[in-house]
């Protein structure tokens, strides 16, 4: 294989990698960089870490919401003898909410 063919392959891989990185930055909305984008990797990493932390916070809040919902349902059931059913898992709870609220976006996996 000639040097030129090998060089063209490397350039093609580089273009593909750059395009993938731009797609990632777009998904993360990580465009708040210095002029010339000299800190683009740091900005992208910071945004990703922020989103990871937000996801952890939301997961914790959902866990607490489910616990409170169970407790509240138990109290109401004791009060009026009802049979309120609260889903046991986050996935089941979100699925139930999706069924009640057609305006919710699709649940991601």
Number of C-alpha atoms within 10 A of each C-alpha: 5 6 8 9 10 11 11 11 12 12 12 12 12 12 12 12 12 12 12 12 14 14 12 14 19 12 10 17 13 19 15 12 14 10 8 7 12 10 13 17 14 13 20 21 14 14 18 18 12 13 13 12 12 12 12 12 12 12 13 12 12 16 14 12 13 18 14 12 15 17 13 14 17 17 13 14 14 11 9 8 10 12 11 12 11 17 15 11 12 14 12 12 15 15 15 13 12 15 11 10 10 9 8 11 8 9 9 4 4
